[in-house]
Amino acid sequence: MKEVEDPAAALTVSNLAHCYMLRMDKHDVDGVLELMTDDCVLDYGDFGRYDGKDELRGFLEGYVEGETGILDSFHLAINPWITVDGDTATGRWHFLDLGHVEDMGAAWLAGFYTIDFTKEGNEWLINKLTYEAKYFSPYDDGWAETPMAI
């Protein structure tokens, strides 16, 4: 395995990714937005793509109000793989979410997060976040019975 060239930066961006997930779980719109670059892109696949903080704010406010169909979530991210190249970094995580989804109830969401980070001044920020779904399943059915309930 290749040694991490900048372990301090790798730890910082990993913590930033986990901070994003924690703030999403707490429905902290302003907290999520302060982790992003102004020209951020969040691509949630079938759940939508949001370019820039204004579009992202609209989505997040709808999410908090239950307008997105995802009423609540609990993010779990494991197996980080982070590369740092100067003032940019990329990380990839396996993602599992214990969700509450309108018209479905309890749900499993599982897939992958790929996050691009950039350093602006002395601060690392999220520039692009991509969610690639593998499973979106009713809790009772599970992913073997209903892998994608979209």
Rosetta blueprint (number, residue, H / E / L):
1 M L
2 K L
3 E L
4 V L
5 E L
6 D L
7 P H
8 A H
9 A H
10 A H
11 L H
12 T H
13 V H
14 S H
15 N H
16 L H
17 A H
18 H H
19 C H
20 Y H
21 M H
22 L H
23 R H
24 M H
25 D H
26 K L
27 H L
28 D L
29 V H
30 D H
31 G H
32 V H
33 L H
34 E L
35 L L
36 M E
37 T E
38 D E
39 D E
40 C E
41 V E
42 L E
43 D E
44 Y L
45 G H
46 D H
47 F H
48 G L
49 R E
50 Y E
51 D E
52 G H
53 K H
54 D H
55 E H
56 L H
57 R H
58 G H
59 F H
60 L H
61 E H
62 G H
63 Y H
64 V H
65 E L
66 G L
67 E L
68 T L
69 G L
70 I E
71 L E
72 D E
73 S L
74 F L
75 H E
76 L E
77 A E
78 I E
79 N E
80 P E
81 W E
82 I E
83 T E
84 V E
85 D E
86 G L
87 D L
88 T E
89 A E
90 T E
91 G E
92 R E
93 W E
94 H E
95 F E
96 L E
97 D E
98 L E
99 G E
100 H E
101 V E
102 E L
103 D L
104 M L
105 G E
106 A E
107 A E
108 W E
109 L E
110 A E
111 G E
112 F E
113 Y E
114 T E
115 I E
116 D E
117 F E
118 T E
119 K E
120 E E
121 G L
122 N L
123 E E
124 W E
125 L E
126 I E
127 N E
128 K E
129 L E
130 T E
131 Y E
132 E E
133 A E
134 K E
135 Y E
136 F E
137 S E
138 P E
139 Y L
140 D L
141 D L
142 G H
143 W H
144 A H
145 E H
146 T L
147 P L
148 M E
149 A L
150 I L
